[in-house]
């Protein structure tokens, strides 16, 4: 299949690589030349604009940071929309405001172009091995047409409803992940302050009811002082802002999300905006004058 791919960041680059490795004809565009060169080295083609990426393709994927970036990639001068033809499809895999996704779908429909919102969860390691979770909103028939292509990049590909449903599902996911990291950080701050070995505490509780994928992934990082970004604090702030904006538009109250948002802001202010979101633990360390470590 002839595929266009725009956005070769932490997640987009390995996802595009997996499409190339699966034997598809992939043309890529990103403002970072080194990322484009890396894709070309494994068999992709390069283009000098979103318009050029989209020309003659059956589907174009976008994977960029936030709603304004998607809008720019699609509709700016020499953007993707200028290169699209009737019957093509855009699949936006960015994590953005679901109301923005619905707006983009309407604008593209005027060109008789299909649109799916298909954000992902799992972080860079799962993007590399093709096991991310993909949640998809849009026309069901269109989803079924591209389900197998999405399956090259994801371990699970789940249809969740109309356009915008993918990003609403992702926002729910991000709310739960952020609150979970805060919860395990708070619990382990208590254990550390009491003089316990956090590794022993982890071994004692992670298979019980308090256990979670988040605990299994993040507590070993925290106690080993490894905050290398799999998913950055700054990106989680972006996601929670989208969650709060969406909740306000829908008249939904998310009080715990608001509290964790302020914790993330504090972590950012203290210089960890580009650290892994497990750095939420540093907030608890700072206010309790401890380090959660072996």
C-alpha positions in Angstrom: 0.0 0.0 0.0 1.2 3.5 -0.7 1.3 5.3 2.6 2.2 8.8 3.7 3.5 9.5 7.2 3.9 12.9 8.8 5.6 13.3 12.3 8.7 11.3 13.2 9.0 11.9 16.9 9.5 9.5 19.8 6.4 7.5 18.8 6.0 8.3 15.1 9.5 7.3 14.0 9.3 3.6 15.2 5.7 3.4 14.0 6.7 4.5 10.5 9.6 2.1 10.6 7.3 -0.8 11.3 5.2 0.0 8.2 8.4 0.0 6.1 9.5 -3.3 7.6 6.2 -4.8 6.7 6.9 -4.0 3.0 4.7 -1.0 2.4 5.6 1.9 0.2 6.0 4.7 2.8 6.8 8.3 2.1 7.7 10.5 5.2 7.9 14.1 6.1 9.2 15.8 9.3 11.0 19.1 9.9 13.8 17.1 11.6 16.0 16.1 8.7 17.9 13.5 10.8 14.6 11.7 11.6 13.7 11.6 7.9 17.2 10.4 7.0 16.9 7.6 9.5 13.6 6.4 7.9 15.1 6.7 4.4 18.0 4.5 5.6 15.5 1.6 6.3 13.7 2.0 3.0 11.2 4.9 3.2 11.0 7.7 0.7 11.2 11.3 1.7 9.1 14.3 0.7 9.7 18.0 1.3 6.1 18.9 2.4 2.9 17.5 3.7 1.4 18.1 0.3 4.0 16.0 -1.4 3.6 13.2 1.2 -0.1 13.0 0.5 0.0 13.0 -3.3 -1.0 9.6 -4.8 -1.4 7.8 -1.4 -4.2 5.7 -0.2 -3.8 6.8 3.4 -1.8 9.4 5.2 -0.9 9.1 8.9 -0.2 12.0 11.2 1.6 11.7 14.5 2.3 15.2 16.0 2.1 16.7 19.5 -1.3 18.5 19.8 -4.4 19.8 18.1 -2.7 23.0 16.6 0.1 20.8 15.1 -2.4 18.5 13.4 -4.3 21.5 12.0 -1.1 23.0 10.7 0.1 19.7 9.2 -3.3 19.3 7.5 -4.3 22.7 6.4 -1.3 25.1 6.3 0.1 26.1 2.9 1.7 23.0 1.3 -0.1 20.9 3.9 -1.5 17.5 3.6 -4.9 18.6 2.5 -3.5 20.2 -0.6 -2.1 16.9 -1.8 -5.2 14.8 -1.0 -7.6 13.4 -3.7 -11.1 12.2 -3.3 -11.3 8.8 -1.7 -8.1 9.0 0.3 -8.0 8.8 4.1 -6.2 10.6 6.8 -5.6 8.7 10.1 -4.5 11.0 12.9 -2.6 9.0 15.6 -1.8 12.1 17.6 -3.4 12.5 21.1 -5.5 15.7 20.8 -8.8 17.3 21.8 -11.6 15.1 20.4 -13.6 18.2 19.5 -10.7 19.2 17.2 -10.8 15.7 15.6 -14.4 16.2 14.8 -13.7 19.5 13.2 -10.9 18.1 11.1 -13.1 15.3 9.9 -15.8 17.8 8.7 -13.2 19.9 6.8 -11.7 16.9 5.1 -15.2 15.5 4.3 -15.7 18.6 2.1 -12.9 17.2 -0.1 -14.5 13.7 0.1 -11.6 12.5 2.2 -12.1 10.1 5.1 -10.8 10.6 8.6 -10.1 8.4 11.6 -8.8 9.5 14.9 -6.5 6.7 16.3 -4.4 7.8 19.3 -2.1 5.3 20.9 -1.0 4.2 24.3 2.1 2.3 25.4 5.1 4.6 25.1 8.3 4.3 23.0 9.2 0.7 23.8 5.9 -0.6 22.6 6.0 1.7 19.6 9.3 0.1 18.7 8.1 -3.5 19.0 4.7 -2.8 17.5 2.7 -3.6 20.6 1.0 -0.2 21.4 -2.7 -0.1 22.0 -4.6 1.8 19.3 -8.1 3.2 19.9 -10.0 4.3 16.8 -12.9 6.6 16.2 -14.7 7.2 12.9 -16.7 5.4 10.2 -16.8 1.6 11.0 -16.3 0.6 7.4 -13.3 2.9 7.1 -11.9 1.4 10.2 -12.2 -2.1 8.9 -10.5 -1.1 5.7 -7.4 0.0 7.5 -7.5 -2.3 10.6 -4.8 -4.6 9.3 -2.4 -1.7 8.5 -3.0 -0.3 12.0 -2.3 -3.8 13.4 1.3 -3.6 12.0 1.9 -0.7 14.5 -0.2 -2.0 17.4 -0.7 -5.1 19.5 -4.4 -4.2 20.0 -6.5 -2.1 17.6 -10.0 -1.3 19.0 -12.9 0.5 17.4 -14.6 2.7 20.0 -17.1 4.7 18.1 -17.7 7.8 16.0 -15.0 10.4 15.1 -13.5 11.8 18.4 -14.2 8.6 20.3 -10.6 7.5 19.9 -9.2 10.6 21.5 -11.9 10.6 24.2 -10.8 7.1 25.1 -7.2 8.2 25.1 -7.9 11.1 27.4 -9.6 8.7 29.8 -6.5 6.5 29.6 -4.2 9.4 30.3 -6.3 10.5 33.3 -6.1 7.0 34.8 -2.4 6.7 34.1 -1.6 10.0 35.7 -3.7 9.3 38.8 -2.2 5.9 39.1 1.4 7.2 39.0 0.5 9.8 41.7 -1.1 7.0 43.8 1.8 4.7 43.7 4.2 7.6 44.3 2.2 8.7 47.4 2.1 5.1 48.7 5.8 4.6 48.2 6.6 8.0 49.8 4.9 6.7 52.9 6.9 3.5 52.9 10.2 5.3 52.3 9.5 7.8 55.1 8.7 4.9 57.4 12.2 3.5 56.7 11.1 0.5 54.5 13.0 -0.8 51.5 10.7 0.3 48.6 11.9 -2.7 46.5 10.7 -5.1 49.2 7.4 -3.2 49.4 7.0 -3.5 45.6 7.7 -7.2 45.7 5.1 -7.6 48.5 2.2 -5.7 46.9 2.5 -5.5 43.1 0.8 -8.9 42.6 -2.1 -7.9 44.9 -5.1 -5.7 44.4 -3.0 -2.5 44.4 -0.9 -3.9 41.6 -1.1 -2.4 38.1 0.8 -2.1 34.8 1.7 1.4 35.9 3.2 0.2 39.2 5.2 -2.6 37.4 6.6 -0.1 34.9 7.2 3.0 37.0 8.2 1.9 40.5 11.4 0.1 39.3 12.3 3.3 37.3 11.7 5.5 40.4 13.7 3.4 42.9 16.6 3.1 40.3 16.4 6.9 39.8 15.8 6.4 36.0 13.7 9.2 34.7 14.7 8.8 31.0 11.6 9.7 29.0 9.3 7.0 27.7 6.5 9.5 28.0 7.4 13.1 29.0 5.9 15.2 31.7 5.3 18.0 29.2 3.2 15.6 27.0 1.2 14.4 29.9 0.4 18.0 30.9 -0.8 18.5 27.3 -3.1 15.5 27.6 -4.6 16.4 30.9 -5.2 20.0 29.6 -7.1 18.4 26.7 -9.0 16.2 29.2 -10.0 19.2 31.3 -10.9 21.3 28.3 -13.1 18.4 27.0 -14.6 17.8 30.4 -15.6 21.5 30.8 -17.2 21.4 27.3 -19.2 18.4 28.4 -20.0 19.6 31.9 -18.0 16.9 33.6 -16.1 17.4 36.8 -12.7 15.8 37.1 -11.3 17.0 40.5 -8.5 14.5 40.9 -7.3 15.2 37.3 -7.1 18.9 38.3 -5.0 18.0 41.3 -2.6 15.8 39.4 -2.3 18.5 36.7 -1.0 20.9 39.4 1.5 18.2 40.6 2.7 17.8 37.0 3.1 21.6 36.7 5.2 21.6 39.9 7.4 18.8 38.5 7.8 20.9 35.3 8.7 24.1 37.3 11.4 22.1 39.1 13.1 21.3 35.8 11.6 17.9 34.9 9.3 18.8 32.0 11.3 16.6 29.7 11.6 13.7 32.2 9.5 10.6 32.2 6.1 11.1 33.8 7.3 8.8 36.6 9.0 12.0 37.8 5.6 12.7 39.5 7.3 10.9 42.3 9.7 13.8 42.7 6.8 16.0 43.8 6.2 13.7 46.8 10.0 13.5 47.4 10.3 17.3 47.5 7.4 17.9 49.9 8.5 15.0 52.2 12.3 15.6 52.0 13.0 12.0 50.9 14.1 10.0 47.9 12.3 6.9 47.0 15.2 4.6 46.3 16.9 1.3 47.4 
